[in-house]
């Protein structure tokens, strides 16, 4: 079983709420942001346990942990009830339950996972409760990003971020469960600092192929005709987000090489090839990394991956000519 607690405990978000608990000064509503859609809900459960645990009461805490893990503790409700989208009926249920006093604890906690999937109608419905919450109610909204949250909603939330975890943290946490250490290190190097992405890449049999495809693209893509050819190849993998992650790693390593920070290079084997790529200056690499970040954000909303890949590759090519040495 993954030791996620040690990761979350090291985060700034956890430490802030820990201090608020000591001062008995919780916010009534939080936005907990972290890019891991696979494990963010588990991190929210760890924060819920932090809020509700009683110092020195071993039996209560053991029972609390077990019930929260199974989402069956009386004073903690999880939403959405079905699927991954937070709908108006979920918010209606939350509002109705918020006026019922907690049974076992001083606080009643409502956890909304997948906050990035809360539609505008549900957000507007929740707004009044965020403005005037019932006594002893705490709302935790977890989201991989806050792009789709209304400004009026975000302004009423105490935003805390669980930053991407370091390579060392991820390796120590995952090495017991993912036993191939070299494969794990490679997956971590290509990841975005989240447990879910590392596990996905570790189990992805296409990882080496994606690295080779990205290297080939960076070295040999010289014209708009090449862009269309590589776009077809990338789209055919059906691993667009993974391709973005791998390309970001290779470009960051190339940037380290050009800025004489080779001790920070993560994939030295791949760098031997990518440093032969022509047309990349420091400016071109920084520009490409910005476009990769933008493409990653667009991937949350874009229904046509081919169009997204076309856009990204054209931007990388444009940057090479815009920032020629």
Protein Blocks (a to p, Z undefined) as FASTA:
>chain_A
ZZfklmmmmpmklmmmmmmmmnopacfbdcdddfblklmmmmmmmmmmmmmpcghilmlm
mmmmmmmmnopafkbccddfbhjbdcfklmmmmmmmmmpccfkbmbdcdddehklmpcfk
lmmmmmmmmmmgcehiacddddfbfklpcfklmmmpccdddddddfklmmmmmmmmmmbl
mlmmmmmmmmgoiaklmmmmmmmmklmmmmmmmmmmmmmmmbfklmmmmmmmmmmnopmk
lmmmmmmmmmmmmmmmmnopaklpmblmlmmmmmmpghiafklmmmmmmmmmmmmmmmmm
mmblklmmmmmmmmmmmmmmmmgZZ
